[in-house]
Amino acid sequence: MQISGKTALITGASSGIGAAIAKELARQGAQVLLIARNEARLKQVETEIKAAGGQARFYSVDLGDAEAVKAVAQRVQTEVGTPDILVNNAGSGCWKFIQDTSAEEAWQMMELPYFAAFNVTRAFMPEMLKRNTGHIVNMSSVASRFVWPGATAYIAARWAVRGFTEALRADLYDTKIGVTLYESGVVESPYWEHNPGCRERVPKIAKLIPNLTPAQVGAAVAKGIRRNKRLIVIPFMMKTIYFQHFFFPWAVQWLMTVTGYRQKKH
């Protein structure tokens, strides 16, 4: 898909990775629709994109509310039309052991990213199918493929996103709607500031893999859309871990576990 001249909707676009993806797609000529809950931050991102010569507008909505998502999707279709590109980036959740995670927190971690991605995609799918064009990107992490101690509910939610992506691709077989899954290691974003205590639980093996910036993620996502990639994995060192996991899954999983955060035994 050529990005220039297309309309791209990005969830979780008020800061960090989502804002970076929106700015990169706008730089490449897309009209971007910014979706998140924080209206003030959305307005700031919109202003920055317009100041750089891009096209942007924002819609403030709680993506954990299915009815609110449905309502904002109707607004988008009335005011702009059905987006050509959907980037399901909204996510939340802190890394905790199961006994430290409340039922409410586990539910919230499933709301964002999985239910948000499901509801946003479902809202626009009928028109995308009628048009038989489009591209959907579901943003996840290596947590959708590997597991490590101290992030139980978070990892489960990312596996849900991966499953949703694969099932959606099967649904859209024989159509011209592309589906991409994004996975990477550590990205230097506001996530770590908003979730204190999580950084310490990154497996020590991650020290071998360079951290990414949101701008690098934005560039990789844009490239993946243009090339209709099934899977985006960055940086290169993370690709080597994936390669090893394909051939030696138990060895890589053992390494992830033993280099992960250890809890005290009582």
DRENBA-756710 format. One record per residue: residue in three letters; residue number from 1; x, y, z of N, C-alpha, C in turn. Coordinates in steps of 0.001 Angstrom, whole numbers, plus 500000, padded with zeros to 6 digits. Layout:
N
[site "ala", NUM, [X, Y, Z], [X, Y, Z], [X, Y, Z]],
...
This chain:
266
[site "met", 1, [500837, 498799, 500000], [500000, 500000, 500000], [500869, 501246, 500000]],
[site "gln", 2, [500547, 502184, 499149], [501193, 503483, 499189], [500540, 504322, 500283]],
[site "ile", 3, [501321, 504907, 501143], [500798, 505636, 502294], [500304, 507029, 501907]],
[site "ser", 4, [500978, 507659, 500964], [500605, 509010, 500555], [499174, 509049, 500028]],
[site "gly", 5, [498399, 509995, 500546], [497023, 510156, 500106], [496028, 509278, 500834]],
[site "lys", 6, [496498, 508422, 501716], [495615, 507517, 502458], [495229, 508146, 503808]],
[site "thr", 7, [494213, 507566, 504426], [493789, 507972, 505766], [494178, 506875, 506745]],
[site "ala", 8, [494880, 507257, 507805], [495370, 506289, 508783], [494850, 506643, 510170]],
[site "leu", 9, [494231, 505677, 510829], [493745, 505855, 512196], [494696, 505137, 513141]],
[site "ile", 10, [495176, 505863, 514155], [496140, 505301, 515106], [495574, 505434, 516511]],
[site "thr", 11, [495426, 504326, 517217], [494969, 504383, 518604], [496174, 504531, 519534]],
[site "gly", 12, [495902, 505052, 520725], [496998, 505294, 521667], [497977, 506307, 521113]],
[site "ala", 13, [497453, 507311, 520396], [498306, 508239, 519634], [498669, 509501, 520391]],
[site "ser", 14, [498394, 509567, 521685], [498634, 510800, 522429], [500086, 510983, 522861]],
[site "ser", 15, [500889, 509909, 522788], [502300, 510028, 523191], [503053, 508791, 522736]],
[site "gly", 16, [504361, 508783, 522975], [505185, 507605, 522769], [505112, 507003, 521388]],
[site "ile", 17, [504947, 505679, 521338], [504962, 504944, 520076], [503825, 505389, 519159]],
[site "gly", 18, [502611, 505522, 519709], [501470, 505916, 518882], [501669, 507260, 518220]],
[site "ala", 19, [502164, 508240, 518975], [502418, 509566, 518411], [503496, 509499, 517337]],
[site "ala", 20, [504526, 508684, 517568], [505615, 508557, 516598], [505134, 507923, 515299]],
[site "ile", 21, [504274, 506912, 515402], [503722, 506282, 514203], [502883, 507296, 513432]],
[site "ala", 22, [502052, 508053, 514148], [501211, 509055, 513500], [502056, 510094, 512769]],
[site "lys", 23, [503117, 510549, 513408], [503977, 511561, 512786], [504669, 511015, 511546]],
[site "glu", 24, [505097, 509757, 511594], [505781, 509167, 510435], [504807, 508962, 509274]],
[site "leu", 25, [503610, 508487, 509554], [502633, 508295, 508482], [502215, 509639, 507889]],
[site "ala", 26, [502082, 510662, 508746], [501757, 512008, 508252], [502899, 512550, 507393]],
[site "arg", 27, [504128, 512297, 507817], [505295, 512750, 507050], [505316, 512114, 505671]],
[site "gln", 28, [504791, 510882, 505581], [504772, 510182, 504301], [503500, 510463, 503494]],
[site "gly", 29, [502707, 511439, 503962], [501592, 511915, 503151], [500213, 511425, 503528]],
[site "ala", 30, [500072, 510727, 504645], [498751, 510257, 505070], [498045, 511327, 505901]],
[site "gln", 31, [496724, 511321, 505829], [495933, 512079, 506781], [495762, 511190, 507998]],
[site "val", 32, [496181, 511642, 509173], [496164, 510780, 510346], [495050, 511177, 511300]],
[site "leu", 33, [494392, 510173, 511839], [493338, 510346, 512825], [493867, 509825, 514151]],
[site "leu", 34, [493980, 510699, 515113], [494594, 510382, 516400], [493520, 509998, 517407]],
[site "ile", 35, [493643, 508807, 517974], [492634, 508300, 518907], [493297, 507965, 520246]],
[site "ala", 36, [492771, 508528, 521313], [493236, 508211, 522667], [492279, 508882, 523652]],
[site "arg", 37, [492568, 508765, 524927], [491687, 509329, 525947], [492076, 510749, 526332]],
[site "asn", 38, [493379, 511060, 526336], [493862, 512350, 526819], [493743, 513417, 525734]],
[site "glu", 39, [492727, 514250, 525837], [492454, 515253, 524806], [493568, 516284, 524674]],
[site "ala", 40, [494129, 516709, 525789], [495183, 517725, 525745], [496417, 517216, 524994]],
[site "arg", 41, [496812, 515988, 525256], [497974, 515428, 524565], [497683, 515173, 523092]],
[site "leu", 42, [496475, 514741, 522799], [496093, 514547, 521397], [496183, 515859, 520635]],
[site "lys", 43, [495698, 516925, 521243], [495748, 518244, 520617], [497183, 518661, 520357]],
[site "gln", 44, [498073, 518347, 521287], [499489, 518698, 521121], [500103, 517941, 519937]],
[site "val", 45, [499805, 516642, 519842], [500339, 515846, 518732], [499775, 516353, 517406]],
[site "glu", 46, [498483, 516677, 517387], [497861, 517225, 516181], [498558, 518514, 515762]],
[site "thr", 47, [498825, 519387, 516724], [499488, 520661, 516434], [500880, 520436, 515860]],
[site "glu", 48, [501625, 519501, 516429], [502975, 519211, 515957], [502970, 518675, 514530]],
[site "ile", 49, [502002, 517828, 514224], [501913, 517265, 512875], [501563, 518354, 511866]],
[site "lys", 50, [500612, 519199, 512211], [500220, 520279, 511307], [501353, 521282, 511117]],
[site "ala", 51, [502104, 521534, 512190], [503231, 522470, 512095], [504300, 521953, 511153]],
[site "ala", 52, [504390, 520619, 511021], [505369, 520014, 510114], [504817, 519837, 508702]],
[site "gly", 53, [503601, 520357, 508470], [503019, 520295, 507133], [502105, 519108, 506889]],
[site "gly", 54, [501793, 518350, 507945], [500947, 517174, 507778], [499485, 517454, 508048]],
[site "gln", 55, [498654, 516438, 507808], [497216, 516538, 508048], [496845, 515645, 509229]],
[site "ala", 56, [496122, 516206, 510181], [495758, 515432, 511370], [494496, 515975, 511998]],
[site "arg", 57, [493766, 515090, 512632], [492645, 515473, 513482], [492531, 514411, 514573]],
[site "phe", 58, [491944, 514797, 515696], [491912, 513856, 516814], [490497, 513614, 517309]],
[site "tyr", 59, [490336, 512461, 517958], [489076, 512073, 518588], [489420, 511504, 519959]],
[site "ser", 60, [488883, 512128, 520991], [489139, 511670, 522353], [488101, 510633, 522746]],
[site "val", 61, [488557, 509449, 523161], [487637, 508374, 523515], [488324, 507374, 524434]],
[site "asp", 62, [487559, 506770, 525317], [488056, 505691, 526163], [487968, 504403, 525357]],
[site "leu", 63, [489095, 503884, 524921], [489118, 502712, 524056], [488736, 501427, 524790]],
[site "gly", 64, [488627, 501492, 526100], [488163, 500341, 526862], [486646, 500231, 526900]],
[site "asp", 65, [485960, 501234, 526367], [484497, 501286, 526356], [484010, 500934, 524956]],
[site "ala", 66, [483429, 499744, 524782], [483023, 499267, 523457], [482000, 500188, 522804]],
[site "glu", 67, [481045, 500713, 523579], [480028, 501602, 523014], [480635, 502930, 522581]],
[site "ala", 68, [481603, 503416, 523358], [482273, 504664, 522992], [483079, 504492, 521705]],
[site "val", 69, [483706, 503324, 521556], [484457, 503034, 520331], [483511, 503007, 519132]],
[site "lys", 70, [482364, 502376, 519302], [481376, 502315, 518225], [480923, 503710, 517822]],
[site "ala", 71, [480691, 504568, 518820], [480227, 505931, 518548], [481282, 506750, 517820]],
[site "val", 72, [482537, 506641, 518257], [483585, 507435, 517609], [483851, 506913, 516196]],
[site "ala", 73, [483689, 505615, 515982], [483863, 505059, 514634], [482809, 505621, 513692]],
[site "gln", 74, [481583, 505778, 514177], [480522, 506364, 513363], [480838, 507819, 513033]],
[site "arg", 75, [481400, 508538, 514004], [481805, 509922, 513748], [482882, 509983, 512674]],
[site "val", 76, [483882, 509110, 512791], [484968, 509084, 511821], [484425, 508804, 510420]],
[site "gln", 77, [483547, 507825, 510301], [483011, 507474, 508988], [482163, 508595, 508400]],
[site "thr", 78, [481468, 509340, 509267], [480650, 510463, 508790], [481518, 511642, 508382]],
[site "glu", 79, [482520, 511958, 509183], [483323, 513166, 508964], [484481, 512972, 507995]],
[site "val", 80, [485035, 511765, 507961], [486239, 511531, 507154], [486050, 510395, 506152]],
[site "gly", 81, [485326, 509363, 506579], [485199, 508150, 505785], [485939, 507005, 506449]],
[site "thr", 82, [485827, 505830, 505874], [486500, 504660, 506443], [487997, 504760, 506237]],
[site "pro", 83, [488797, 504624, 507293], [490262, 504708, 507141], [490807, 503619, 506222]],
[site "asp", 84, [491893, 503943, 505543], [492600, 502957, 504726], [493516, 502094, 505590]],
[site "ile", 85, [494010, 502690, 506667], [494980, 502024, 507535], [494494, 502124, 508977]],
[site "leu", 86, [494498, 501005, 509685], [494214, 500981, 511121], [495478, 500536, 511842]],
[site "val", 87, [495914, 501311, 512812], [497040, 500907, 513650], [496530, 500772, 515076]],
[site "asn", 88, [496357, 499540, 515522], [495874, 499261, 516878], [497073, 499241, 517824]],
[site "asn", 89, [497336, 500405, 518399], [498530, 500579, 519220], [498217, 500716, 520703]],
[site "ala", 90, [497004, 501073, 521057], [496682, 501335, 522467], [496972, 500118, 523333]],
[site "gly", 91, [497620, 500341, 524451], [497949, 499248, 525361], [498182, 499777, 526762]],
[site "ser", 92, [498104, 498887, 527728], [498341, 499288, 529114], [498752, 498064, 529913]],
[site "gly", 93, [499140, 498296, 531142], [499422, 497175, 532035], [500813, 497172, 532604]],
[site "cys", 94, [500887, 496872, 533900], [502170, 496788, 534589], [502595, 495331, 534732]],
[site "trp", 95, [503875, 495104, 534812], [504427, 493752, 534941], [504390, 493339, 536409]],
[site "lys", 96, [503575, 492335, 536723], [503438, 491861, 538096], [503267, 490347, 538111]],
[site "phe", 97, [503622, 489739, 539252], [503301, 488337, 539464], [501794, 488211, 539678]],
[site "ile", 98, [501263, 487026, 539443], [499808, 486854, 539487], [499232, 487198, 540857]],
[site "gln", 99, [499933, 486865, 541927], [499391, 487137, 543259], [499387, 488635, 543582]],
[site "asp", 100, [500125, 489417, 542830], [500170, 490865, 543029], [499251, 491612, 542071]],
[site "thr", 101, [498548, 490872, 541199], [497691, 491475, 540182], [496230, 491275, 540558]],
[site "ser", 102, [495496, 492361, 540675], [494076, 492245, 541004], [493292, 491798, 539772]],
[site "ala", 103, [492082, 491294, 540010], [491217, 490887, 538901], [490903, 492086, 538005]],
[site "glu", 104, [490733, 493247, 538615], [490446, 494458, 537846], [491626, 494823, 536951]],
[site "glu", 105, [492852, 494719, 537484], [494037, 495025, 536683], [494179, 494060, 535514]],
[site "ala", 106, [493905, 492778, 535761], [493994, 491789, 534692], [492987, 492104, 533595]],
[site "trp", 107, [491786, 492494, 533981], [490758, 492845, 533006], [491179, 494072, 532199]],
[site "gln", 108, [491733, 495082, 532877], [492170, 496298, 532195], [493291, 496002, 531194]],
[site "met", 109, [494186, 495067, 531533], [495272, 494716, 530621], [494754, 493983, 529395]],
[site "met", 110, [493585, 493331, 529523], [492982, 492681, 528362], [492176, 493692, 527542]],
[site "glu", 111, [491584, 494678, 528220], [490855, 495741, 527510], [491772, 496465, 526534]],
[site "leu", 112, [492933, 496828, 527033], [493963, 497467, 526210], [495227, 496617, 526358]],
[site "pro", 113, [495568, 495867, 525307], [495312, 496145, 523895], [494234, 495308, 523211]],
[site "tyr", 114, [493877, 494115, 523731], [493103, 493176, 522921], [491703, 493666, 522571]],
[site "phe", 115, [490871, 493968, 523579], [489497, 494352, 523276], [489438, 495641, 522465]],
[site "ala", 116, [490342, 496569, 522738], [490373, 497808, 521951], [490649, 497502, 520484]],
[site "ala", 117, [491641, 496649, 520223], [491963, 496279, 518837], [490784, 495572, 518185]],
[site "phe", 118, [490146, 494662, 518921], [488996, 493928, 518389], [487863, 494890, 518033]],
[site "asn", 119, [487521, 495795, 518954], [486375, 496686, 518746], [486622, 497716, 517653]],
[site "val", 120, [487822, 498253, 517606], [488141, 499231, 516554], [488100, 498558, 515180]],
[site "thr", 121, [488724, 497397, 515071], [488747, 496676, 513799], [487341, 496269, 513380]],
[site "arg", 122, [486576, 495759, 514314], [485204, 495325, 514022], [484355, 496497, 513527]],
[site "ala", 123, [484559, 497680, 514098], [483749, 498843, 513733], [483928, 499238, 512267]],
[site "phe", 124, [485145, 499085, 511748], [485423, 499522, 510379], [485434, 498384, 509361]],
[site "met", 125, [485393, 497142, 509827], [485549, 496011, 508922], [484488, 495925, 507823]],
[site "pro", 126, [483190, 496133, 508111], [482204, 496013, 507030], [482516, 496899, 505824]],
[site "glu", 127, [482879, 498155, 506079], [483173, 499057, 504967], [484501, 498720, 504297]],
[site "met", 128, [485468, 498251, 505073], [486739, 497850, 504477], [486528, 496652, 503547]],
[site "leu", 129, [485656, 495737, 503956], [485365, 494578, 503112], [484631, 494980, 501839]],
[site "lys", 130, [483694, 495927, 501953], [482988, 496402, 500763], [483970, 497011, 499764]],
[site "arg", 131, [484927, 497750, 500297], [485916, 498414, 499446], [487001, 497440, 499011]],
[site "asn", 132, [487207, 496383, 499807], [488212, 495345, 499563], [489622, 495920, 499453]],
[site "thr", 133, [489922, 496886, 500277], [491284, 497422, 500392], [491502, 497839, 501836]],
[site "gly", 134, [492754, 497932, 502217], [493090, 498432, 503543], [494242, 497676, 504161]],
[site "his", 135, [494688, 498167, 505291], [495781, 497513, 506008], [495580, 497720, 507503]],
[site "ile", 136, [495769, 496652, 508259], [495606, 496672, 509716], [496923, 496278, 510366]],
[site "val", 137, [497368, 497074, 511311], [498585, 496777, 512068], [498215, 496627, 513538]],
[site "asn", 138, [498542, 495500, 514120], [498336, 495279, 515548], [499686, 495327, 516253]],
[site "met", 139, [499819, 496278, 517158], [501078, 496494, 517864], [501133, 495622, 519114]],
[site "ser", 140, [502199, 494846, 519231], [502375, 494009, 520411], [503838, 494090, 520844]],
[site "ser", 141, [504363, 493021, 521385], [505754, 492994, 521814], [506231, 491547, 521797]],
[site "val", 142, [507486, 491336, 522153], [507984, 489961, 522218], [507231, 489153, 523273]],
[site "ala", 143, [506475, 489847, 524122], [505649, 489163, 525116], [504528, 488363, 524460]],
[site "ser", 144, [504297, 488570, 523169], [503292, 487765, 522475], [503882, 486464, 521944]],
[site "arg", 145, [505174, 486240, 522219], [505839, 485022, 521738], [506643, 484338, 522840]],
[site "phe", 146, [507250, 485131, 523712], [508057, 484596, 524807], [507362, 484870, 526136]],
[site "val", 147, [507780, 484155, 527174], [507288, 484439, 528523], [508472, 484542, 529471]],
[site "trp", 148, [508281, 485304, 530532], [509293, 485433, 531579], [508577, 485706, 532893]],
[site "pro", 149, [509216, 485526, 534005], [508540, 485691, 535298], [508246, 487149, 535624]],
[site "gly", 150, [507133, 487362, 536299], [506815, 488688, 536823], [505998, 489564, 535910]],
[site "ala", 151, [505309, 488990, 534909], [504487, 489807, 534007], [503304, 488983, 533495]],
[site "thr", 152, [502666, 488253, 534378], [501707, 487221, 533995], [500554, 487742, 533150]],
[site "ala", 153, [499774, 488701, 533675], [498600, 489191, 532955], [499002, 489984, 531714]],
[site "tyr", 154, [500083, 490720, 531815], [500579, 491504, 530668], [500897, 490585, 529498]],
[site "ile", 155, [501618, 489509, 529767], [502006, 488572, 528710], [500774, 487907, 528111]],
[site "ala", 156, [499820, 487521, 528944], [498603, 486875, 528447], [497856, 487785, 527470]],
[site "ala", 157, [497799, 489076, 527790], [497105, 490021, 526914], [497805, 490151, 525566]],
[site "arg", 158, [499142, 490107, 525578], [499882, 490215, 524309], [499742, 488939, 523476]],
[site "trp", 159, [499640, 487806, 524117], [499371, 486576, 523374], [497977, 486650, 522741]],
[site "ala", 160, [497034, 487299, 523417], [495699, 487479, 522845], [495765, 488309, 521572]],
[site "val", 161, [496587, 489344, 521575], [496745, 490185, 520379], [497335, 489382, 519226]],
[site "arg", 162, [498303, 488559, 519531], [498895, 487721, 518491], [497867, 486745, 517918]],
[site "gly", 163, [497086, 486113, 518800], [496061, 485195, 518341], [495008, 485898, 517501]],
[site "phe", 164, [494605, 487082, 517938], [493638, 487885, 517192], [494169, 488208, 515799]],
[site "thr", 165, [495440, 488572, 515732], [496047, 488925, 514447], [496051, 487743, 513488]],
[site "glu", 166, [496464, 486583, 513980], [496527, 485406, 513121], [495127, 484985, 512661]],
[site "ala", 167, [494158, 485042, 513575], [492793, 484672, 513221], [492190, 485670, 512236]],
[site "leu", 168, [492477, 486940, 512437], [491982, 487977, 511529], [492548, 487784, 510132]],
[site "arg", 169, [493824, 487430, 510066], [494444, 487188, 508763], [493759, 486017, 508051]],
[site "ala", 170, [493386, 485006, 508818], [492659, 483879, 508228], [491281, 484325, 507729]],
[site "asp", 171, [490600, 485169, 508506], [489302, 485703, 508088], [489414, 486453, 506765]],
[site "leu", 172, [490523, 487151, 506585], [490682, 488040, 505434], [491443, 487398, 504287]],
[site "tyr", 173, [491633, 486094, 504379], [492269, 485371, 503280], [491458, 485575, 502003]],
[site "asp", 174, [492139, 485815, 500916], [491494, 486047, 499616], [490881, 487436, 499501]],
[site "thr", 175, [491229, 488346, 500406], [490844, 489748, 500240], [492117, 490559, 500010]],
[site "lys", 176, [491947, 491843, 499773], [493088, 492730, 499573], [493336, 493597, 500802]],
[site "ile", 177, [492947, 493072, 501961], [493185, 493767, 503228], [494365, 493099, 503917]],
[site "gly", 178, [495447, 493835, 504102], [496644, 493294, 504733], [496566, 493341, 506251]],
[site "val", 179, [497243, 492412, 506902], [497280, 492356, 508364], [498726, 492154, 508811]],
[site "thr", 180, [499203, 493040, 509669], [500587, 493008, 510144], [500621, 492948, 511661]],
[site "leu", 181, [501503, 492120, 512191], [501764, 492080, 513630], [503135, 492685, 513884]],
[site "tyr", 182, [503191, 493644, 514800], [504460, 494267, 515190], [504891, 493712, 516538]],
[site "glu", 183, [506173, 493299, 516632], [506739, 492833, 517898], [508175, 493345, 518011]],
[site "ser", 184, [508546, 493782, 519192], [509935, 494210, 519398], [510279, 494089, 520873]],
[site "gly", 185, [511515, 494418, 521173], [511956, 494443, 522559], [511663, 495793, 523191]],
[site "val", 186, [512578, 496259, 524027], [512372, 497478, 524810], [512369, 498720, 523922]],
[site "val", 187, [511349, 499555, 524100], [511258, 500855, 523423], [511289, 501928, 524499]],
[site "glu", 188, [512122, 502926, 524297], [512233, 504020, 525271], [511036, 504956, 525121]],
[site "ser", 189, [509969, 504647, 525839], [508727, 505416, 525744], [508236, 505773, 527146]],
[site "pro", 190, [507182, 506608, 527246], [506648, 506977, 528561], [506069, 505802, 529347]],
[site "tyr", 191, [505933, 504630, 528710], [505371, 503475, 529401], [506108, 503196, 530707]],
[site "trp", 192, [507431, 503263, 530671], [508230, 502906, 531840], [508031, 503907, 532981]],
[site "glu", 193, [507817, 505184, 532631], [507576, 506197, 533660], [506208, 505988, 534307]],
[site "his", 194, [505227, 505583, 533498], [503871, 505419, 534008], [503678, 504102, 534751]],
[site "asn", 195, [504636, 503193, 534614], [504534, 501883, 535256], [505823, 501569, 536019]],
[site "pro", 196, [506065, 502273, 537133], [507291, 502048, 537903], [507382, 500606, 538399]],
[site "gly", 197, [508599, 500083, 538380], [508838, 498722, 538832], [508865, 497711, 537707]],
[site "cys", 198, [508407, 498103, 536521], [508373, 497164, 535396], [509749, 497016, 534738]],
[site "arg", 199, [510489, 498087, 534658], [511784, 498045, 533969], [512712, 497010, 534592]],
[site "glu", 200, [512624, 496888, 535914], [513486, 495940, 536625], [513168, 494488, 536265]],
[site "arg", 201, [512024, 494251, 535682], [511598, 492881, 535392], [511871, 492473, 533943]],
[site "val", 202, [512516, 493338, 533188], [512934, 492951, 531837], [514020, 491886, 531973]],
[site "pro", 203, [513896, 490739, 531306], [514925, 489691, 531415], [516310, 490223, 531068]],
[site "lys", 204, [517312, 489739, 531787], [518673, 490242, 531603], [519208, 489993, 530198]],
[site "ile", 205, [518654, 489020, 529491], [519091, 488761, 528126], [518844, 489977, 527225]],
[site "ala", 206, [517915, 490845, 527633], [517587, 492035, 526839], [518762, 492999, 526744]],
[site "lys", 207, [519738, 492866, 527642], [520905, 493754, 527579], [521707, 493530, 526307]],
[site "leu", 208, [521522, 492392, 525662], [522229, 492096, 524413], [521552, 492746, 523208]],
[site "ile", 209, [520361, 493297, 523422], [519564, 493839, 522317], [519411, 495347, 522480]],
[site "pro", 210, [519775, 496133, 521474], [519669, 497595, 521586], [518226, 498047, 521829]],
[site "asn", 211, [518081, 499037, 522698], [516762, 499624, 522909], [516373, 500457, 521689]],
[site "leu", 212, [515080, 500591, 521479], [514564, 501334, 520327], [513983, 502672, 520756]],
[site "thr", 213, [513909, 503602, 519824], [513212, 504861, 520039], [511836, 504772, 519374]],
[site "pro", 214, [510862, 505556, 519831], [509560, 505569, 519157], [509676, 505898, 517667]],
[site "ala", 215, [510605, 506770, 517309], [510774, 507135, 515894], [511197, 505922, 515067]],
[site "gln", 216, [512058, 505064, 515620], [512457, 503849, 514907], [511265, 502920, 514706]],
[site "val", 217, [510414, 502847, 515715], [509213, 502027, 515602], [508301, 502581, 514512]],
[site "gly", 218, [508112, 503902, 514509], [507272, 504526, 513504], [507748, 504242, 512089]],
[site "ala", 219, [509059, 504327, 511877], [509622, 504054, 510552], [509413, 502597, 510156]],
[site "ala", 220, [509581, 501682, 511125], [509415, 500252, 510841], [507968, 499922, 510499]],
[site "val", 221, [507022, 500542, 511195], [505606, 500294, 510926], [505231, 500807, 509537]],
[site "ala", 222, [505693, 501998, 509188], [505404, 502545, 507859], [505965, 501638, 506764]],
[site "lys", 223, [507168, 501157, 506959], [507791, 500240, 505992], [506992, 498940, 505885]],
[site "gly", 224, [506527, 498445, 507027], [505745, 497219, 507028], [504431, 497374, 506281]],
[site "ile", 225, [503799, 498539, 506406], [502557, 498801, 505678], [502829, 498842, 504173]],
[site "arg", 226, [503873, 499564, 503777], [504185, 499682, 502349], [504480, 498328, 501723]],
[site "arg", 227, [505133, 497448, 502487], [505554, 496152, 501941], [504597, 495014, 502294]],
[site "asn", 228, [503486, 495349, 502956], [502486, 494351, 503345], [503123, 493188, 504107]],
[site "lys", 229, [503925, 493516, 505109], [504592, 492492, 505901], [503613, 491811, 506857]],
[site "arg", 230, [503768, 490517, 507016], [502972, 489778, 507994], [503471, 490051, 509410]],
[site "leu", 231, [504778, 490191, 509570], [505391, 490356, 510881], [506529, 491360, 510809]],
[site "ile", 232, [506521, 492306, 511731], [507622, 493253, 511883], [508334, 492926, 513185]],
[site "val", 233, [509607, 492631, 513110], [510421, 492373, 514300], [511672, 493250, 514208]],
[site "ile", 234, [511886, 494091, 515182], [513084, 494933, 515251], [513568, 494957, 516696]],
[site "pro", 235, [514903, 495247, 516896], [515962, 495444, 515902], [516483, 494092, 515378]],
[site "phe", 236, [517583, 494146, 514630], [518122, 492934, 514014], [518456, 491872, 515052]],
[site "met", 237, [519008, 492273, 516195], [519376, 491302, 517220], [518156, 490534, 517724]],
[site "met", 238, [516993, 491201, 517763], [515781, 490511, 518177], [515388, 489465, 517135]],
[site "lys", 239, [515637, 489746, 515866], [515350, 488768, 514818], [516178, 487500, 515021]],
[site "thr", 240, [517423, 487649, 515492], [518250, 486463, 515725], [517683, 485622, 516856]],
[site "ile", 241, [517114, 486260, 517884], [516477, 485522, 518979], [515265, 484751, 518451]],
[site "tyr", 242, [514489, 485388, 517578], [513342, 484722, 516974], [513785, 483507, 516170]],
[site "phe", 243, [514871, 483680, 515427], [515404, 482588, 514606], [515790, 481403, 515488]],
[site "gln", 244, [516486, 481698, 516589], [516891, 480641, 517505], [515677, 479997, 518174]],
[site "his", 245, [514672, 480807, 518480], [513469, 480282, 519110], [512738, 479321, 518182]],
[site "phe", 246, [512799, 479577, 516888], [512138, 478702, 515926], [512736, 477295, 515970]],
[site "phe", 247, [514066, 477223, 516101], [514744, 475926, 516075], [514933, 475322, 517463]],
[site "phe", 248, [515103, 476193, 518466], [515378, 475709, 519830], [514429, 476389, 520826]],
[site "pro", 249, [513113, 476173, 520692], [512153, 476910, 521530], [512344, 476699, 523019]],
[site "trp", 250, [512624, 475466, 523439], [512753, 475206, 524876], [514007, 475845, 525443]],
[site "ala", 251, [515080, 475877, 524657], [516322, 476486, 525128], [516155, 477988, 525316]],
[site "val", 252, [515516, 478643, 524343], [515305, 480091, 524441], [514360, 480412, 525583]],
[site "gln", 253, [513312, 479598, 525747], [512369, 479841, 526831], [513035, 479668, 528199]],
[site "trp", 254, [513875, 478666, 528311], [514608, 478463, 529574], [515483, 479679, 529870]],
[site "leu", 255, [516150, 480205, 528847], [517015, 481369, 529037], [516213, 482591, 529471]],
[site "met", 256, [515032, 482789, 528866], [514163, 483899, 529250], [513752, 483771, 530719]],
[site "thr", 257, [513452, 482560, 531130], [512982, 482336, 532494], [514088, 482544, 533519]],
[site "val", 258, [515252, 481959, 533279], [516322, 482026, 534286], [516956, 483413, 534363]],
[site "thr", 259, [516833, 484204, 533289], [517392, 485565, 533338], [516345, 486585, 533748]],
[site "gly", 260, [515129, 486115, 534048], [514061, 487019, 534445], [514103, 487360, 535924]],
[site "tyr", 261, [513185, 488221, 536325], [513099, 488695, 537704], [512684, 487558, 538626]],
[site "arg", 262, [513385, 487416, 539739], [513066, 486333, 540688], [512287, 486850, 541877]],
[site "gln", 263, [511260, 486152, 542265], [510510, 486540, 543468], [511023, 485729, 544653]],
[site "lys", 264, [510869, 486328, 545815], [511324, 485655, 547029], [510351, 484546, 547393]],
[site "lys", 265, [510903, 483433, 547853], [510077, 482313, 548285], [509858, 482419, 549792]],
[site "his", 266, [508619, 482258, 550190], [508290, 482385, 551617], [507910, 481017, 552174]],
